[in-house]
Amino acid sequence: MEDNKGIQNRPFGLNIVAPHKTIEEVKKVVKQEVEDITVNPFLNFLETNEKVFDGTVEKEIRKYQAMIYNMGQASREGQPTTTFKMNM
């Protein structure tokens, strides 16, 4: 049997080396996210999505629906008719 001195006997993926700075940044981000979850996530959810619960988003949706309807109505009124009017 041949001796594979130059080949490491580790599975693929474990032989990839990540820079130390990247590992520290990942640790910092994960730690911050875990702390944010543990600090009363329900109140954070309500604060960040306040516009949904107080009706602001619904008003904006209705405003845009009205604008789209009015634009469609105006474009339909401006189209030429395809029927012929014949006077006898």
C-alpha positions as CSV (number, residue, x, y, z in Angstrom):
1,M,0.0,0.0,0.0
2,E,1.2,3.5,-0.8
3,D,2.1,6.0,1.9
4,N,0.1,9.2,1.4
5,K,2.4,11.6,3.3
6,G,1.2,14.8,1.6
7,I,-2.6,14.1,1.8
8,Q,-4.4,14.8,5.0
9,N,-6.9,12.2,6.1
10,R,-9.7,14.7,7.1
11,P,-13.0,15.0,5.3
12,F,-13.5,17.8,2.8
13,G,-14.6,21.0,4.5
14,L,-12.6,20.5,7.7
15,N,-9.3,21.3,5.9
16,I,-10.5,24.9,5.0
17,V,-8.8,27.6,7.1
18,A,-10.8,30.7,7.8
19,P,-9.1,34.0,8.8
20,H,-9.0,34.7,12.5
21,K,-10.7,38.1,11.9
22,T,-13.7,36.4,10.2
23,I,-14.1,33.9,13.0
24,E,-14.1,36.8,15.6
25,E,-16.7,38.7,13.5
26,V,-19.0,35.7,13.3
27,K,-18.7,35.1,17.1
28,K,-19.6,38.8,17.7
29,V,-22.6,38.7,15.4
30,V,-24.0,35.4,16.8
31,K,-23.5,36.7,20.3
32,Q,-25.4,39.9,19.5
33,E,-28.3,38.0,17.8
34,V,-28.6,35.6,20.8
35,E,-28.6,38.5,23.2
36,D,-31.3,40.3,21.1
37,I,-33.5,37.3,21.2
38,T,-33.3,36.9,25.0
39,V,-34.0,40.5,25.7
40,N,-37.9,40.3,25.4
41,P,-38.4,39.5,21.7
42,F,-42.1,40.2,21.7
43,L,-41.7,43.8,22.6
44,N,-39.0,44.2,20.0
45,F,-41.3,42.6,17.4
46,L,-44.1,45.1,18.3
47,E,-41.8,48.1,18.2
48,T,-40.2,47.2,14.9
49,N,-43.6,46.4,13.2
50,E,-45.6,49.2,14.8
51,K,-46.8,50.6,11.5
52,V,-48.5,47.3,10.7
53,F,-50.5,47.3,14.0
54,D,-51.5,51.0,14.0
55,G,-53.0,50.9,10.5
56,T,-50.4,52.9,8.6
57,V,-49.5,50.1,6.3
58,E,-53.2,49.4,5.5
59,K,-53.7,53.1,4.6
60,E,-50.7,53.1,2.3
61,I,-52.0,49.9,0.6
62,R,-55.4,51.4,0.1
63,K,-53.9,54.6,-1.3
64,Y,-51.8,52.7,-3.8
65,Q,-54.8,50.6,-4.8
66,A,-56.8,53.7,-5.4
67,M,-54.0,55.2,-7.5
68,I,-53.8,52.1,-9.6
69,Y,-57.5,52.0,-10.1
70,N,-57.6,55.6,-11.1
71,M,-54.8,55.2,-13.6
72,G,-56.5,52.2,-15.1
73,Q,-59.8,54.0,-15.3
74,A,-58.1,57.0,-17.0
75,S,-56.3,54.8,-19.5
76,R,-59.5,52.9,-20.3
77,E,-61.4,56.1,-20.9
78,G,-58.6,57.4,-23.3
79,Q,-58.7,54.3,-25.5
80,P,-60.5,54.6,-28.9
81,T,-63.7,52.6,-29.2
82,T,-63.7,49.7,-31.7
83,T,-67.4,50.0,-32.6
84,F,-68.8,51.9,-35.5
85,K,-71.6,54.4,-35.3
86,M,-73.6,54.4,-38.5
87,N,-76.3,57.0,-39.0
88,M,-79.0,56.1,-41.5
